[in-house]
Amino acid sequence: MQIFSHFLKSPAKAENVIPPSLLNHYFDEMINHPDSPFVLAIEDLKKLEETSDSTQEYLEYLLEDTIFISLHLTFYEKLFIVLGQHPHLAIEMMDKFSEDIKEREFIIGQETFCHVQYIENHGICQGCKAHDNHQDVFALIEHYFNQNIDFFIQLYLGMQTIQYSFDKLLYDILPENKTLLALQSEQTILEFRKYIFNYVSNELK
């Protein structure tokens, strides 16, 4: 699953608009809380900026964190799809997902490093562990060397807001609404992800 392609395309025409997801209203409820996913993402962005000594360093942090978060989201998406296929194993799979966080983040960290190196080398790779997946981040190269901070801020906030929303969905919403488990699918999760990203984009206008 390509990690950025859904968000780097031109705005969809009317006939391509995705219908509302069954999960969208849960996100609408989340944003009414003081610690909403978007608010938490904004706080993370402020911390990131405060720790940066220069615009270039800020850009590098945004690039690295955005790729890391986006790769992490693909693990969530795969889990949600499997939960939809095997809802009777939900508790066991959720527990296993939580237990594997260190191993998962190590794998994601390695791939993130490879992608960042690829981008900083102007799209040149001599062959690394993530070589076959570099096309997923190819579109970021131009924005990175143009120092398009606004682009990366929007992408970062979008990915981070989705991350917090997925956490809420996995650990709070699905366990209390088990009928939703069987309704999870790749399309459902994609719609939910796009809905959140569009919300963030509108908030930044």
C-alpha positions in Angstrom: 0.0 0.0 0.0 1.6 3.3 -1.1 2.0 5.5 1.9 1.5 9.0 0.3 0.0 8.5 -3.1 -3.6 9.0 -1.8 -2.6 12.5 -0.5 -0.3 13.9 -3.2 -2.8 13.7 -6.1 -4.8 16.6 -7.5 -8.1 17.2 -5.8 -10.6 14.6 -6.8 -13.4 15.4 -9.2 -17.0 15.1 -8.0 -17.4 11.6 -9.5 -14.4 10.3 -7.6 -15.4 11.5 -4.2 -15.3 8.7 -1.7 -18.6 8.1 0.1 -18.7 8.7 3.9 -17.1 6.0 6.0 -18.9 4.3 8.8 -16.1 5.5 11.0 -16.3 9.2 10.1 -18.7 10.1 12.8 -16.4 8.7 15.4 -13.7 11.1 14.3 -16.2 13.9 14.4 -16.8 13.1 18.0 -13.0 13.0 18.7 -12.5 16.5 17.5 -14.9 17.9 20.0 -12.5 16.9 22.9 -9.7 19.1 24.2 -7.2 16.3 23.5 -8.5 15.6 20.0 -6.1 13.9 17.5 -5.6 17.2 15.7 -4.8 19.1 18.8 -2.3 16.5 19.9 -0.7 16.6 16.4 -0.4 20.4 16.7 1.3 20.1 20.0 3.7 17.6 18.5 4.5 19.9 15.7 5.2 22.8 18.1 7.7 20.5 20.0 9.3 19.6 16.8 9.8 23.2 15.8 11.1 24.1 19.2 13.8 21.4 19.0 15.0 22.6 15.6 17.9 24.9 15.4 17.3 26.0 11.8 14.8 25.8 9.0 16.8 23.1 7.4 16.8 21.0 10.5 13.1 21.6 11.0 12.5 20.4 7.4 14.6 17.3 8.0 12.7 16.5 11.2 9.4 16.9 9.4 10.6 14.6 6.5 11.8 11.9 8.8 8.9 11.9 11.2 6.3 12.1 8.4 7.8 9.0 6.7 8.1 7.1 10.0 4.5 7.9 11.0 3.2 7.0 7.5 5.0 3.6 7.5 3.6 3.0 11.0 0.1 3.6 9.7 0.4 0.8 7.1 0.8 -1.6 10.0 -2.4 -0.3 11.6 -4.2 -0.6 8.3 -3.1 -4.2 7.9 -4.3 -5.0 11.4 -7.7 -3.4 10.9 -8.2 -5.4 7.7 -7.3 -8.6 9.5 -9.6 -7.7 12.4 -12.4 -7.4 9.9 -11.6 -10.8 8.5 -11.2 -12.5 11.9 -13.2 -10.5 14.5 -13.3 -13.5 16.9 -9.5 -13.1 17.3 -9.6 -9.4 18.0 -8.4 -9.3 21.6 -5.5 -11.6 20.9 -4.4 -9.6 17.8 -4.7 -6.3 19.6 -2.6 -7.5 22.5 0.0 -8.9 20.1 0.1 -5.6 18.2 0.8 -3.8 21.5 3.5 -6.2 22.5 5.3 -6.0 19.2 5.7 -2.2 19.3 9.5 -2.2 19.8 10.2 -4.7 17.0 7.8 -2.8 14.7 9.4 0.5 15.4 12.8 -0.9 14.8 11.7 -2.2 11.3 10.0 1.1 10.5 13.1 3.1 11.7 15.3 1.2 9.3 13.0 1.7 6.3 12.6 5.4 7.3 16.4 5.9 7.3 16.6 4.3 3.8 13.9 6.5 2.4 15.4 9.7 3.9 18.8 8.8 2.4 17.1 8.2 -1.0 15.4 11.6 -0.9 18.5 13.4 0.2 20.5 11.7 -2.6 18.1 13.2 -5.1 16.4 9.9 -5.8 19.5 7.8 -6.2 19.8 4.5 -4.5 22.5 1.9 -5.0 20.4 -0.8 -3.5 19.1 -0.8 0.1 16.5 -2.7 2.2 13.8 -0.3 1.1 14.9 0.0 -2.5 11.7 -1.6 -3.9 9.5 0.8 -2.0 11.2 4.1 -2.8 8.6 5.0 -5.4 6.3 5.6 -2.4 8.3 8.7 -1.4 9.5 9.8 -4.8 7.0 12.7 -4.9 8.6 14.1 -1.7 11.9 14.9 -3.4 10.9 18.0 -5.2 9.2 19.4 -2.1 12.2 18.7 0.0 14.7 20.4 -2.1 12.4 23.4 -2.7 12.2 23.6 1.1 8.4 23.6 0.9 7.8 23.8 4.7 4.1 24.3 4.4 3.7 21.2 2.4 5.5 19.1 5.0 3.7 20.7 7.8 0.4 19.7 6.3 1.6 16.2 5.5 3.0 15.8 9.1 -0.2 17.1 10.7 -2.3 14.9 8.5 -0.3 11.7 9.2 0.0 12.5 13.0 -3.7 13.2 13.3 -4.5 9.9 11.5 -2.0 8.1 13.9 -3.8 9.4 17.0 -7.2 8.6 15.5 -6.1 5.1 14.7 -4.9 4.7 18.3 -8.3 5.8 19.5 -10.1 3.5 17.1 -8.0 0.5 18.0 -7.9 0.8 21.7 -11.1 2.6 22.6 -13.7 2.4 19.9 -13.4 -1.1 18.4 -13.3 -2.9 21.8 -16.5 -1.1 22.8 -18.2 -1.5 19.5 -17.4 -5.1 18.4 -20.0 -5.0 15.6 -17.7 -2.6 13.8 -14.9 -5.2 13.7 -16.5 -7.2 11.0 -17.1 -4.1 8.9 -13.4 -3.2 8.6 -11.9 -3.5 5.2 -9.2 -1.8 3.1 -11.8 0.5 1.6 -13.3 1.4 4.9 -9.9 2.3 6.4 -8.9 4.2 3.3 -12.1 6.3 3.5 -11.5 7.0 7.2 -7.9 8.0 6.5 -8.8 10.3 3.7 -11.6 11.9 5.7 -9.2 12.7 8.5 -6.6 14.1 6.2 -9.2 16.3 4.4 -10.2 17.6 7.8 -6.7 18.6 8.6 -6.2 20.2 5.2 -9.4 22.3 5.7 -8.2 23.4 9.2 -5.0 24.7 7.7 -6.6 26.8 5.0 
